[in-house]
Amino acid sequence: MKPSVQKIINKLPKEKVDLATQKVDLSIINKVKQMSKKLDKGVEDLQLRLQDIKEAKAFLQRDINKLDALHKLGKKLYFQYVDALQDLGFEGENSTAIKLFNDTEKLQSKLLEAEKLL
């Protein structure tokens, strides 16, 4: 025998190993593959849900911007209305315009709270 082969043989264990008694559970590979597929599906589902949330947030932001613009216009008209009523000698605290203005302020604050949750 060549000396290099002899060195390899010397490094092998001296006792014989019966490979028939050494069982390897190969079914774990299939289980890992199944789990991997489930994880991939879960990640895909989460990505779709995240996209839905992003779209909902964008719609909400557009609505908030529209409401903010309407609120600014309403505020300007509200003060013009109150000034006109005062010029005429009326107190307009119970008027429909004031109630609507207050309702839009409440709606705007609720939308801003919803935006914080997203």
Beta strands, then each sheet from edge to edge (+ up, - down):
end
